[in-house]
Each structure stands twice: as structure tokens, then as C-alpha cells.
Amino acid sequence: MKKIAIVTGGCRGIGLATTRIFLDQGWQVAVVDRDRDELHAATSGLDGVLAVEADISDPEQVLRMTQETLARFGRIDALINNAGVALFSRAGKTSLQEWREVMETNLDGVFLCTQAVAPELAKTKGAIVNIASISGLRASTLRVAYGTSKAAVIHLTKQFAAELGEAGIRVNCVAPGPVRTKLAMAVHAPEIIAAYYDAIPLNRYGEAEEIAEAVVFLASDKASFISGQTLAVDGGFDATGVGLPALRRENEAI
């Protein structure tokens, strides 16, 4: 019997790359997104995919998402909490409404989806993989809401791992570093791209497929004794701390 994954925010970037890898490995996937047009455009022509239009910050829509997945596939083996919104604003200029909008999707959505799907994952001894961010591990300017939401997702991962482990459910987290997506390339000015290249030991952005490979691994039986962990897939960005780009230029590694 084929395994079934739910991938939220699945119509672009990391979500779509994760969906494609699941399909390549013989899974079937419920792709969830609130952008109706983009959702159906992304999933058109993909075999083994159920497109579910839903806003994961809404409890009723999350329940419907779960029900539609079960009606189509009859089981759920993995939940990938990937849906998220980004807001880059200075702390003093971030409104309460903007703060709440970020938290509703990035944090509340993970909580609601996990609660809704956990009973089904208990039946299959399945796995949850949450997508946080390197911004949840290290602070940065303009990310008071986004970074805080992702830090909360990292801790929520541990909370759910501690409680759901007794039901045989593994819960882990991937924290991507800068990823080369259409959105990132559109909003990152050349000087920002150059600064990231300097700060990342591998001297490049990651690709969505590289993040997705880590996600699918953690959802698979190959990670059967891994739970409560956060894996930074970031080219070494989190490991370098402050000031190392200049030091690396002065002291060649090879």
C-alpha cells in the first residue's frame, strides 16, 4: 500500500519540491494551499496528487483538509507543515495586526494541522516534519515576527515530539537557510545576495530540492529513531557565528 503525505503550502518552492520527491519515491500526496489558481496550476498533470484548497490558520478548513485526504486515500503517513508567510519589518514598525497574521499561519497553522492529523498518524506510526527557518535559530534584522514564529515552531516540534512519541509518531523540524526561489531572487537585492554568499561557508544559496531531500528523509523509515530534532539545512550558516567571513578570507582553508 502506498504511503500518503500531506504537504501544506505545497504549490511552490520547498513544498512543491517536497511533493515531487515524495511522488518519485512512490508516495501519494495531498497538496494543500490557499492560493487556488497556483495550487491547481502546480498540481495539474501530477499523478497521485490531491489538490486541497485550504487556509491552515482556520480550524474548520484544517478539519476539511484532513477529511478530504482520508476520503481520497484512506490513510495519512506524514504531515509536512510547510505553509508560511514572510514579513520583513523593523520591530518598532511591525503592527499588531501584521504580527498576528504571521503567527496565525506560521505557528497556529502548525498547531492546528498537527492536532487534526495526529490521530491518523497514530494509526500508521507516521511522522511530522515542520519547516522552520534559520531565522528561528539566530536573530536577524527585520524579522521580529517571522523569526519569532519560526523559533516557536522549533520549540513546538519538541513539545509534540515529547507527547506524540508514545503513539509512535515522530516529530522533527527542518530549518532552511537562504534558498534560491523565485521570490527570494526577486526581493533580495544584489548586495544582500553577496552578503549571504559571504556569510554562508558553502558560499551559495540552497536549492529547494536540497531542503526537500532532508524533509522527505525525516518523514521516511530511514529516520525511524529520530524525533524532536531540528536540522539546519543552510550550507553551514548557523555554524559560523559572527565575523567569520572576514576571517575565512584572511586564512584560506585549503
C-alpha positions in Angstrom: 0.0 0.0 0.0 1.3 3.4 -1.0 2.1 5.9 1.8 0.3 9.2 1.9 1.7 12.6 2.8 0.0 16.0 3.4 2.2 18.9 2.3 0.9 22.3 3.3 1.9 25.3 1.2 2.7 22.8 -1.4 2.2 24.7 -4.7 5.6 26.4 -4.9 9.2 26.4 -3.6 10.1 23.9 -0.9 6.6 22.5 -0.7 6.4 21.6 -4.4 9.9 20.2 -4.4 9.0 18.0 -1.5 5.8 16.8 -3.3 7.8 15.9 -6.4 10.3 13.8 -4.3 7.6 12.1 -2.5 6.0 11.2 -5.8 9.3 9.9 -7.2 9.6 7.7 -4.1 6.2 6.1 -4.7 4.1 8.2 -2.2 0.8 9.9 -2.9 0.4 13.5 -1.8 -2.4 15.8 -0.7 -1.1 19.2 -1.7 -2.7 22.0 0.4 -2.6 25.7 -0.4 -4.9 28.7 -0.1 -3.9 30.1 -3.5 -6.5 28.3 -5.6 -5.1 29.3 -9.0 -1.5 28.5 -8.2 -2.5 25.3 -6.5 -4.2 23.8 -9.5 -1.6 25.1 -11.9 1.2 23.4 -9.8 -0.6 20.1 -9.4 -2.0 19.8 -12.9 -0.6 16.7 -14.6 0.9 15.2 -11.4 -0.3 11.7 -10.9 -1.1 10.6 -7.3 -1.9 14.1 -6.1 -5.0 15.5 -4.4 -5.2 19.3 -4.6 -6.8 20.7 -1.4 -7.7 24.4 -1.2 -7.5 25.4 2.4 -6.2 28.1 4.8 -4.3 26.2 7.5 -4.9 29.0 10.1 -8.6 28.2 10.0 -9.6 25.2 12.2 -12.6 24.3 10.1 -10.6 24.3 6.9 -7.9 22.2 8.6 -10.5 19.7 9.6 -11.9 19.6 6.0 -8.3 19.2 4.7 -7.9 16.1 6.8 -11.3 14.7 5.9 -10.7 15.2 2.1 -7.3 13.5 2.4 -8.8 10.5 4.2 -11.8 10.3 1.7 -9.3 10.1 -1.2 -6.5 8.0 0.2 -7.9 6.3 3.4 -4.8 6.9 5.5 -2.1 9.5 6.4 1.6 8.6 6.9 3.2 12.0 7.0 2.3 15.6 7.6 4.7 18.3 6.3 3.9 21.6 7.9 5.4 23.9 5.3 2.9 26.7 4.7 4.1 30.0 6.0 4.2 33.7 5.3 7.1 36.1 5.5 7.0 39.6 6.8 10.2 41.7 6.9 9.7 44.8 9.0 11.6 46.6 11.8 10.4 45.7 15.3 9.2 49.2 16.1 7.2 49.4 12.8 5.6 45.9 12.9 1.9 46.4 13.7 0.0 44.1 16.0 -2.2 43.0 13.0 0.9 42.1 11.0 2.3 40.2 14.0 -0.9 38.2 14.3 -1.1 37.5 10.6 2.4 35.9 10.7 1.6 33.9 13.9 -1.7 32.7 12.6 -0.2 30.9 9.6 3.4 30.1 10.8 2.6 29.0 14.3 -1.2 28.4 14.7 -1.3 26.5 11.4 1.4 24.0 12.6 -0.5 23.6 15.9 -3.9 23.1 14.2 -2.7 20.7 11.5 -0.8 18.6 13.9 -3.8 18.3 16.3 -6.1 17.4 13.4 -3.8 14.8 11.7 -2.2 13.2 14.8 -5.0 10.6 15.4 -4.5 9.3 11.9 -0.7 9.3 12.2 -1.0 7.2 15.3 -2.7 4.5 13.2 0.2 4.4 10.7 3.1 5.2 13.2 3.7 8.2 10.9 5.9 11.3 11.0 5.5 15.1 11.1 8.1 17.4 9.7 7.8 21.1 10.4 9.5 23.7 8.3 11.0 26.5 10.4 13.9 28.7 9.3 17.4 29.6 10.2 15.8 32.8 11.4 14.3 30.7 14.2 17.8 29.8 15.3 19.6 33.1 15.0 18.2 36.6 15.2 18.3 39.0 12.3 17.1 42.5 11.5 13.6 42.9 10.0 12.4 39.5 11.3 10.8 40.2 14.7 7.6 38.4 13.8 8.9 35.9 11.2 11.9 34.8 13.3 9.9 34.6 16.5 7.2 32.5 14.8 9.9 30.1 13.5 11.6 29.9 16.9 8.2 28.9 18.3 7.8 26.2 15.7 11.2 24.8 16.7 10.0 24.5 20.3 6.6 23.3 19.3 8.3 20.5 17.4 9.9 19.3 20.7 6.6 19.6 22.6 4.8 17.5 20.1 7.7 15.0 19.9 7.6 14.6 23.7 3.8 13.9 23.7 3.2 12.1 20.5 6.2 9.7 20.8 4.2 7.4 22.9 1.8 7.0 20.0 4.7 6.1 17.7 4.7 9.5 15.9 8.0 11.1 15.2 8.1 14.9 15.0 11.1 16.8 13.6 11.9 20.1 12.1 14.0 21.4 9.2 15.4 25.0 9.4 16.3 26.1 5.9 18.9 28.8 5.3 18.6 31.1 2.3 17.0 29.2 -0.6 17.1 30.1 -4.2 13.4 30.6 -5.0 11.8 32.9 -7.5 10.5 35.0 -4.6 13.9 35.3 -2.9 15.7 36.2 -6.1 13.0 38.9 -6.7 13.2 40.5 -3.3 16.9 40.1 -2.5 19.0 43.0 -3.8 22.4 42.1 -5.2 24.2 43.4 -2.1 22.0 41.1 0.1 22.8 38.1 -2.1 26.5 39.0 -1.9 26.3 39.3 1.9 24.7 35.9 2.2 27.3 34.4 0.0 30.0 35.8 2.3 28.2 34.6 5.5 27.5 31.0 4.3 30.5 28.7 4.3 29.4 26.9 1.1 29.2 30.4 -0.5 25.8 29.9 -2.2 22.1 29.8 -1.7 20.5 26.4 -1.2 18.1 24.9 -3.8 14.5 24.0 -2.9 15.3 20.4 -3.8 18.1 20.2 -1.3 15.7 21.3 1.5 13.1 18.8 0.3 15.5 15.9 0.4 16.0 16.5 4.1 12.3 16.8 4.6 11.5 13.5 2.9 14.3 11.7 4.7 12.9 12.8 8.1 9.4 11.6 7.0 10.8 8.2 5.9 11.5 5.0 7.7 15.2 5.8 7.2 14.8 8.3 10.1 12.9 5.8 12.3 14.7 6.7 15.5 15.0 10.4 15.0 12.5 12.6 16.8 12.4 16.0 18.5 15.3 17.3 16.3 15.9 20.4 14.3 18.1 20.0 11.2 19.5 23.2 9.8 19.9 22.8 6.0 21.8 26.0 5.5 25.2 25.5 4.0 26.8 25.9 7.4 25.2 29.3 8.0 24.1 28.6 11.6 27.5 27.1 12.5 29.6 30.1 11.6 28.5 32.7 14.2 29.6 36.3 13.8 32.7 37.6 11.9 33.9 34.5 10.2 33.6 35.7 6.6 36.4 38.1 7.1 38.5 35.5 9.0 38.0 33.0 6.2 39.2 35.5 3.6 42.4 36.1 5.7 43.0 32.4 6.4 42.4 30.2 3.4 41.1 26.8 4.3 42.9 25.0 1.6 
